[in-house]
């Protein structure tokens, strides 16, 4: 009897010891606090080469940015609501504007990060596409003709392409994984919020830059549609100083712009909304109400305030007045002494 009691106590002691050891060994997984060093993780995730561990970290960082932007949007909406319901002093309005400008600067840094990520993703897609094509050419050596390659890559879309490849039963599991990754990356790019704006953009000035910066802040991908020379002359009845190609090159050099295309007629806007999968249409508020009909195409229509003290027409007017008073300087570069001490 005495032995049984000792055995019972011994078993209880061992079980208790194991329970305590188990509880001691389990450590909670600590989440990464991205807010302390956002610049570090933006630089990490913008890299074209990531380890599996870093990829998981970047997925968590992207989720953190989305949550942060959602909170920022809510805060901005609350501030707008408060401004509409309260008569505010000039000082308080200025403080709110300074705060909003700070938020916009932060948002621009995030936009730059997203743009870099998109470029890296597109580069990965191109690389994977070439790798698949190279594998197909290796397989083709067994067939001694171009029929196989032409048939596979003549498909209209990826679904049709996979169907044709599967009919030959030549894809390895590695090939299938590679194509699946390409499809996922294509999907990510397709889900970006697209913004579009229109204009002549002749004699590019800082008012244009302000408009493009604010338009890009409304989404992930900005399309700028520029009036062609023919459209300007035949429909708008005006001649630009720079040609369409010159204006296009100027706009493509601006970091807020992702794509520049020509505008050939007024009716083009409706078809552009669908062809380029547009989410938001943006124009200056001097056009307010003129393009509300585009809401019928399922897009958001936004009229942004113009920069009041500048316009292309004003520049041309000022230059005309200046020339009327004093003709262009007749001093050539050869006549200027650039080194007075010499």
N, C-alpha and C positions, 0 to 999 in steps of 0.2 A: 504493500500500500504506500509506504513511504517513498519507494522508488518511482511509483507512478506519479506522485505529486511532484517529485523533482523533475521528472521528464516533462510534465505539463508546464512547469514554470520555465524550463529551459527552452522549449518550443516557443512559448510566448515571448521570451526575451529575444530570441533570434528573429522572429517575425517583426517585432518592434524595431530592431536594429536595421533590418532591410528596408522597412517603410521610411525610417528617418533618412537612410542613405539615399533612397530614391528621390525623396523630396528635396534633399540637399543638392542632388546632381542636376535637377531640372532647372535650367535658367531661362528666364523670359527673353524672347528675341526683341532686341531694341530696334525701333524704327529709326531710319536716318532723318536727321533734322536738316532738310535742304535749305531752310530759310537763312541759316548761318553763313552759307557760302554758295550762293546761286551761281556766281560767275565760274566757280570751279567745275560745277556739274554741267553748265552750259558748254564749257570748253571740252569736257570729257565726252559728252554725248554728241557733239558736233564732229567728232573724229570719225573717219571712214572705216577704222579698224577697231572693233570692240570684242573683248572676250565675252564668253557667255555670262560671267558674273557681272561685267559692266553693262551688258545688254539689259539684264534684269534691273540693275540700278537705274538705268536710263528710263525704263518703262515706269518705274516708281516715280522718277523725277518728272516725267511727262504728266503723270496723274496729278502730281503736286501742283504743276503749273496750271493745269486745267481747273483745279479746285481754287487756286489763288485768283485766276482770272474771273471765275464765276463770282467769287466774293467781291472782287473789285467792281465788277459790273453792277452787283447789287448795291454796293456802297455809292456808286455814281448815281444810280436810279434814286436812291434815298436822298442824295444831295439835291438832285433836280426837283424832287417832290417838295423838299424843304424850302428850296428857293422860290418855288411857285406859290407856296402858301404863306410865306413870311416876307414882310417888307424889310429888306436888309440895308444896312448902311454901306457906303462905298468901301470902307475899310474891310468889312466882313466879306464883301464880294471879291475884293482883291486877294484876300487870304484863300478863299475857295479856289480862285483861278490859279494861284500859285500851287496849291495842292494838286489840282487837276493836271497842271503842266508837269509836275513831278511824276504823277501816275503815268502820263503819256510817255515821258522819257523812259520809264521803266518798261512800259509796254513795247516801245520801239526796240529795246535790247532783246526782249523775248522774241519779237518778230524776226530780228536778224538771226537769232538762234534757230527758229523754225525754218527760215529760208535755207540756211546751211544744211539742216537736217534733210530737207526736201532734195537739195542738190546731191547730197551723199546717197540718198535712197535711189534717185534716178540713175546715178552712176552704177550702183549695185545692180539695178535692173538691166542696164546696158551690158554690164560685164557677164551677168548670168545668161542673158540672151545669146551673147557671142559664144559662151561656153557650150550651150546646148547645140548651137549651129555647128561648132567645131566637132562635137561628138557625132552629129548626123553625117558630117562629111567622112568621118572615119568609117561609120557603118556603110556609107555609100560605096566604099572601095570594094565591097563584096558584090555590088550590083552592076558596077562598070558603066553607069550612066547617070544623068542628072534628073531623071524622072522622080526619084524618091524625094530629093531635096525640094524640087519645084512643087511637088504635090503637098508636102508638109507645110512649107512656108507660104504657100498660096492661099492658106485659110484666111477667112475674113476676121476671125476672132480667136481667142485662146480656147474657147470651148470646142470649136470646130477643129482647131489644131490638135488638141488632145485626142479627139475622136479619131482623126486620121492617123496619128501616131500609134494609138492603141490597136488600130486595125492591122498594123504591121507587127505588133507584139515585140517591139525592139527596145522599149524603154526599160532601164533598170530602175530599182527603187530609188537610187540616188538621183536619177534624172527626174523622176516624178516629184521628189521632195524639192528639187531646184525650181521646177515649174510652179509648184504650189507657193513657194516663197515669192516668186515673181508676181503671181496673181495677187497675193496679199499686199505687196508693195504698191501695185497698180491701184488697188482698192483704197489704200491710204491716201494716195494723191487725189483720187476721184472724190474723196470725202472732204477735201479742203473747202473752206468757204471762199467763194469767188466773188470779187467786186469788179465792176466795170464802170468806166467813165469815158466821156466823149469831149472832143474839143479840137481847135485848130492848133494851139500851142505854138504860135509864131512869136518870135522875139521872146523866148522863154525868160520868165522873171520869177522873183521869190513868191509872188502870189500863186503861180502855178505849182511851185514846190510845196507850199502850205496845203493846197488842195489835194495833191497827190499823197502827201504824208498822212493827212486825216482820212483819206479814202482807204489807204492801205491798213490803217488801224482798225477798220471795220471788218476785216477778214484776214485770210491767209495768202491770197493770190490776187494781184491787181492787174487787170487788163485795161490798157489805154487805147482807145479807138481814135485815130487821128484823121481829120478831113483830108482827102486827097486833093491834089491841085485842081483836078477837073470839077470835083464837087464844090470846092470853094468858089470857082469861077462861074460855073453854070447855075448852081443853086443858091449860094450865099452872096454871089455877085461881089466878090472881093478877091484881091490878089495878095498872096503872102510874100514876105521878103525871102523866106527860106522855102526851098522845095519840100515836097513830102518826104523824100529820102533823107534830107538833111534834118528835118524835124524829128523823124523817126530815130535817127542816130542819137540826137540829143536826149530824147526821152529814154532810150535804152541804156544810157549811161547813168540814169538816176536809180539809186538803190531801192527805191520803193516800187519800181515798175518791174513786172515779171514778163509781160508780153505786150507788144505794140502791133496793131493791125490797122488797115486803112478803112475809112468810112467813105462809101461810094454814093449813098443816097439816104434820104430821110427814112425810108421804109425799112432800112437795114436793121434798125434797133430791135424790132420784134424778133427777127430770125436769130440775131446774135444772142439773145437771152437763152435760147434753147441750144444753139450750136455750141456755145461755150459754157453751158450749165451754170448760168449766173445766179447768184443768191441776192446780191444787192447792187442796185443801179444808183450811181452818184453823179450829181451835177451841182454847179454853183447856184446859190439861191436867187440869182437874177433870172433863172429859168423856172422859178417855183410854179408848180401846177401844170407846166407844159408837157410833162412826161408821166403824169399820173396814170395814163392809159396802160403803161407797162405793168401795173399791178395785176392786170388781167392775165399776164403771162406767168404769174406766180412768183414775182420778184419783189423785194422790198425797194421802195423808191425813197432816196434821201437827198435833200437839198442842203448843201453845206454853205455857211456864210462865206462870202468872198472877202479877200483882203481889201479893205475899202480904199486905201490910198494909192493902189497900183493897178494898172491894166495895160494891155497891149495898145489899145486906142490912145490912152493917156501918154504912153511913151512916144508914139508916133506924133501926137499933137505937140508935145514938148520939144521934140527934135525939130519939127517944122518951124516952131516959133524961134528956136535957137538959131536955125539957119537963116531965118528972115532978118535977124538982128546982126549976125556975124557969120560970114561964109566959113566953110571948113578951113581949118588951119593950113596955111601954105608952107609951114615949116616942115622940112623933111628930116628924117632921122640923121642924115649925113651932116646937117647943120647944127645938131644939138651936141654940146660938149657934156659928155656923161662923167668926166673926171675933172672937176673945176681946179683941182690942185696940180693937174698935169700941165 
